[in-house]
Amino acid sequence: MSRRIRFAVSLVLVSFALSTAACADATAPRAETVCDTSNPATCK
C-alpha cells in the first residue's frame, strides 16, 4: 500500500512541476515585446 501512496505523491509532484514550467513558459515575455530603452534599435 505504501508503494501506491509513494507513486501517487511522485505523480502529483511531477505533474505540478510540469504545469508550473508550462505556465512560466506561457507567461514569459516575448522577444518582440521586450523593448530595451537604452538601445532604440531593439524597439519595434
C-alpha contacts under 8 A as a table, 3 or more apart, distances in Angstrom:
res1	aa1	res2	aa2	distance
1	M	4	R	5.31
1	M	5	I	6.55
2	S	5	I	5.02
2	S	6	R	6.05
3	R	6	R	5.07
3	R	7	F	6.09
4	R	7	F	5.02
4	R	8	A	6.10
5	I	8	A	5.04
5	I	9	V	6.14
6	R	9	V	5.18
6	R	10	S	6.15
7	F	10	S	5.19
7	F	11	L	6.06
8	A	11	L	5.04
8	A	12	V	6.21
9	V	12	V	5.12
9	V	13	L	6.22
10	S	13	L	5.01
10	S	14	V	6.12
11	L	14	V	5.18
11	L	15	S	6.14
12	V	15	S	5.19
12	V	16	F	6.04
13	L	16	F	5.05
13	L	17	A	6.15
14	V	17	A	5.09
14	V	18	L	6.20
15	S	18	L	5.11
15	S	19	S	6.09
16	F	19	S	5.20
16	F	20	T	6.05
17	A	20	T	5.14
17	A	21	A	6.18
18	L	21	A	5.12
18	L	22	A	6.14
19	S	22	A	5.02
19	S	23	C	6.07
20	T	23	C	5.14
20	T	24	A	6.12
21	A	24	A	5.12
21	A	25	D	6.11
22	A	25	D	5.10
22	A	26	A	6.12
23	C	26	A	5.08
23	C	27	T	6.18
24	A	27	T	5.29
24	A	28	A	5.99
25	D	28	A	5.31
29	P	33	T	6.81
29	P	34	V	6.77
30	R	33	T	5.35
30	R	34	V	6.46
31	A	34	V	5.46
32	E	35	C	7.76
32	E	44	K	7.18
33	T	44	K	7.85
34	V	43	C	7.42
35	C	40	P	7.78
35	C	42	T	5.99
35	C	43	C	4.80
35	C	44	K	7.53
36	D	39	N	5.44
36	D	40	P	6.70
36	D	42	T	6.06
36	D	43	C	6.56
37	T	40	P	6.03
37	T	43	C	7.68
39	N	42	T	6.02
39	N	43	C	7.64
40	P	43	C	5.33
41	A	44	K	7.79
